[in-house]
């Protein structure tokens, strides 16, 4: 059987003389141990410890290969020293067994061993003996290392991914020498119109574009900076800033220069525009993940403004607020947590109620009252505007049906429903209105669709087809916020629009502002020429109501008449005025 002679591990590694204390093991002691150790599939040895160090009484071939001559002479290395220290520490303790992992440098790179040591029962010659084993875990550790590299890297660009980026930042902060008062910054980069490349040229071209962009961005880095791909078309740079914002802006300038030349894809020259947002740490103790989120909040603003944006205090809180609103709104739509409020529309010459405008209202258990000015933009951004718009349309039609049933006959009023440009672009709006009217049994002429000028300008042909389809349902169409958009006389003349709604920004202060009064007169004159009726928003005083009536305005709404009210309150409001008018 394979065995090794007694070898003392406490020799001077610079000494080439034979190892002191090297003697043959006693045959009576070694024979059974040699048989047992040789049968083991891992490196194993019987050890003893004394004041001179560690002595190997028996060891198999795998033990010699694992521990080898590195335990002595000039080949002694750090691993041998660590093994010896761990074994001696165990021998001095009272533990029955111990295990630990050790690393050493092999001919083909690092090698890893799972080592165990335990006390053998009984003694030989008054010395306690220990069974030592070492299992080679190099293959497993290499696989783990490769898997970890894959988990932390982007497979397309070979850059760190979002998780790897965080670890790289932690490593730079912990292991680099930083000048006093130095800080770090995150520069977030979003490739504009990247989706169009995928749609037009295919995903292969998109991948090629990302690889080229990654190379160009990498060329703009300084030593010590870290570039990562943290999303589909999102990159981020970690940079140490010795001079604060000026260093960050210098890097931004280098990024712009690197992206200034068009990128060739097949036979096409493509110019890639970037939205860039920056966030700076207050000091080195700042949470890097928090700074990354701030940079992403800044780049989101940069996509709207077209400029480099530096994170401002409060922007992240606003983003978190929007996210909270989106999450809660999704839940509210699912469980019926929104309500409709109804603001009356008044016929100015007679004071009759001609209808109501349906307005979404939201009282959340956690957020409290959330203004439509806050949750409607979030709904449009997140895509929730489609289910929100459908709910409002169906609910408005059902409200008319309930009022008719309560009154015992058809009420001489209608309801105006607002249409978002996003919903017009993404939803089958004509089908939605047709279903709402059919389910409620309400005539089309009692449901008015309010659209904005921007919806028409965005896609005139699609808007025209939609409006024609709505007219086929006998629905009136109102252009909301008229005067604030970009519509022209040609669109007003060619589209089947029935009503112009003058924006409240012109109406509210027109008695004090001569220019706004002129604008209102011009709109009224234009509407008369085109045979359109006009509704004025924002009427808050009797003087405004009287002035608009004298100017020939057909209809008005505003706090002077009433604020938005619940469905039951709106019915009672109409019934009270109807009774008064019929007396």
C-alpha positions, 0 to 999 in steps of 0.5 A, spaced: 500 500 500 502 507 498 504 510 504 509 516 506 514 516 511 514 521 517 515 528 515 516 534 519 512 540 516 516 546 521 522 546 517 526 552 514 523 553 507 530 555 504 534 549 507 535 544 502 538 539 507 534 532 508 528 534 513 530 533 520 526 527 524 525 523 517 524 516 520 521 510 517 514 509 520 513 503 525 511 497 521 506 495 526 503 502 526 503 503 519 500 497 516 493 497 517 492 505 516 496 504 510 491 499 507 485 504 510 488 510 507 489 507 500 482 505 499 480 512 500 478 516 494 481 523 497 487 525 499 488 522 507 493 522 512 494 520 519 497 526 523 500 527 530 502 534 533 507 536 538 512 542 540 516 541 533 510 541 529 505 536 525 508 529 523 505 525 518 505 518 520 501 515 514 498 518 507 496 515 501 498 518 494 493 523 493 495 526 500 502 527 497 499 530 490 495 535 494 500 537 500 506 535 496 513 537 497 510 544 498 510 542 505 517 543 506 523 546 503 523 552 498 517 549 495 513 551 502 508 556 500 502 560 503 497 554 502 502 550 506 503 555 512 495 556 512 494 548 512 499 547 518 496 553 522 489 551 521 491 544 523 495 546 529 489 550 532 485 544 531 489 540 535 490 545 541 482 546 541 477 541 544 473 540 538 472 533 535 472 535 528 473 541 523 473 543 516 475 548 512 477 550 505 484 552 502 486 555 496 493 554 493 496 555 486 497 549 482 500 548 475 494 550 471 491 555 476 488 556 483 486 549 486 481 548 492 481 543 497 475 541 502 479 539 508 477 535 514 480 533 520 478 529 526 481 526 532 482 518 532 480 514 538 486 512 543 493 514 542 499 511 539 505 512 544 501 517 548 500 521 542 493 523 539 492 522 532 488 525 527 485 523 521 486 529 515 482 528 508 482 533 503 477 533 497 479 536 491 473 542 489 477 545 483 472 543 478 466 545 482 469 552 484 471 553 477 464 552 474 461 556 480 466 562 478 464 561 470 456 561 472 457 567 477 461 571 471 455 569 466 450 572 472 454 578 473 455 580 465 451 582 459 452 576 454 451 581 448 456 586 450 460 582 455 459 588 460 457 588 467 449 587 467 445 591 473 447 586 478 455 586 476 455 593 476 453 594 483 458 589 485 463 593 481 462 599 484 462 596 491 469 593 489 471 600 487 469 604 493 472 599 498 479 597 494 481 604 491 485 610 494 480 616 494 482 623 495 479 627 501 473 630 499 472 626 492 465 623 490 462 618 485 457 619 480 453 615 476 451 617 468 445 614 465 445 613 458 438 611 454 439 610 446 433 614 443 429 611 438 432 604 439 426 600 438 425 603 431 432 600 429 429 593 431 422 594 428 425 596 421 432 592 421 430 586 425 433 584 432 440 582 429 441 589 427 439 592 434 444 587 437 450 590 432 448 597 434 448 595 441 455 592 441 458 598 437 455 603 442 458 599 448 465 600 444 464 607 443 462 608 450 468 604 453 472 609 449 470 615 452 472 612 459 477 614 464 482 609 468 477 606 473 471 608 470 466 602 470 461 601 464 455 597 464 449 595 460 443 595 465 437 594 461 435 593 454 438 600 451 440 603 457 447 604 459 451 607 466 457 609 468 460 609 474 466 615 475 470 617 481 469 625 481 475 629 484 472 635 481 465 634 482 460 636 477 465 638 472 468 631 472 461 628 470 460 634 465 467 632 462 465 625 461 458 627 458 462 631 453 466 625 451 460 621 450 457 625 446 463 626 441 464 618 441 457 618 439 457 624 434 459 619 428 453 615 425 454 608 425 453 603 419 448 598 419 448 594 413 448 599 408 445 604 412 448 610 416 444 611 423 445 616 428 444 614 435 442 620 439 442 619 447 438 621 453 443 622 459 442 623 466 447 624 472 447 623 479 452 625 484 453 622 491 454 627 497 460 623 499 463 616 499 458 613 504 452 614 499 448 608 497 450 606 490 444 603 488 440 609 491 445 614 486 443 609 480 436 610 481 437 617 481 441 617 475 435 613 472 430 618 474 434 624 471 435 620 464 427 619 464 427 627 464 432 628 459 428 624 454 423 629 455 427 635 455 432 633 450 438 636 455 443 633 459 439 633 466 442 633 473 438 629 479 435 634 483 432 633 490 425 631 490 425 628 483 426 620 486 421 622 491 416 624 485 418 618 481 417 613 487 410 617 488 408 616 480 410 608 481 406 608 487 400 611 484 401 606 478 401 600 482 395 603 486 391 605 480 392 598 477 389 595 483 383 600 484 381 599 476 381 591 478 376 592 484 372 598 482 376 603 486 374 609 482 368 613 481 365 618 476 363 625 478 359 630 474 359 637 472 353 640 469 353 644 463 349 650 462 345 653 456 347 660 457 341 663 454 336 660 458 340 657 464 337 650 463 342 644 464 343 641 457 348 635 460 354 633 464 361 632 463 364 626 467 370 626 471 374 621 474 375 621 481 379 617 486 380 616 493 385 611 495 386 608 502 393 609 502 394 615 498 388 619 500 385 623 494 389 623 488 388 629 483 386 627 476 392 632 474 396 627 477 393 620 476 391 621 469 398 622 466 401 616 470 395 612 467 397 615 460 404 613 461 403 606 464 398 604 459 392 604 464 389 609 460 385 604 456 382 600 461 381 607 465 377 610 459 373 604 458 371 604 465 369 611 464 365 610 458 361 604 460 360 608 467 357 614 464 352 611 459 350 606 465 349 613 469 344 615 464 340 609 464 340 609 471 337 616 471 332 615 466 330 609 470 329 613 476 325 619 472 321 614 469 322 616 462 328 619 458 332 625 461 333 631 456 340 631 458 347 628 455 354 626 458 360 628 455 366 623 456 373 625 455 378 621 450 385 621 451 390 621 445 393 615 448 387 611 448 385 613 441 392 611 438 391 604 442 384 602 443 378 601 438 374 607 441 369 606 436 367 599 438 368 601 445 362 607 444 358 602 441 358 597 446 357 602 452 351 605 448 348 598 446 349 595 454 346 601 457 340 602 451 342 609 451 341 613 444 348 615 441 346 623 441 346 623 449 354 621 449 359 626 447 366 624 445 371 630 447 377 630 444 383 634 444 387 638 438 393 634 440 390 627 438 388 630 431 395 633 430 398 626 432 395 622 426 390 626 422 388 620 418 386 616 424 383 621 427 378 622 421 376 615 421 375 615 428 370 621 428 366 619 422 365 612 426 363 616 432 358 620 427 355 613 425 353 612 432 349 619 432 354 621 437 356 629 438 364 630 438 367 636 442 374 639 441 376 640 448 381 645 450 380 649 444 386 655 443 391 651 446 393 646 441 395 646 433 389 645 430 387 650 423 381 652 419 382 646 414 382 641 420 376 644 423 372 645 416 374 637 414 373 634 421 365 632 423 366 636 429 360 639 433 362 643 439 368 647 440 370 648 448 374 654 450 380 653 455 379 656 461 385 659 461 382 664 456 375 664 460 377 665 467 381 672 466 378 675 460 374 681 463 381 683 466 385 681 460 383 685 453 387 680 449 384 674 452 377 677 451 379 678 443 381 671 443 374 669 446 371 673 441 375 670 435 373 663 437 366 665 437 366 668 431 370 662 428 365 657 430 359 661 428 362 661 421 363 654 421 356 653 424 359 650 430 357 651 438 361 653 443 362 651 450 366 656 455 370 652 461 372 656 467 366 660 469 367 662 476 362 669 476 356 671 474 359 677 470 363 672 466 357 668 465 353 674 463 359 677 458 359 670 455 352 670 454 352 677 451 358 675 446 353 669 443 356 663 447 352 657 447 354 653 453 358 654 459 361 650 465 364 652 472 364 653 479 359 659 478 354 654 476 356 648 480 362 643 482 363 636 480 358 632 484 356 625 485 351 621 480 346 622 486 347 629 487 347 630 479 340 627 478 338 631 484 341 638 482 338 637 475 331 635 478 331 641 482 332 646 476 328 642 472 322 643 477 324 650 478 323 651 470 317 647 469 313 651 475 
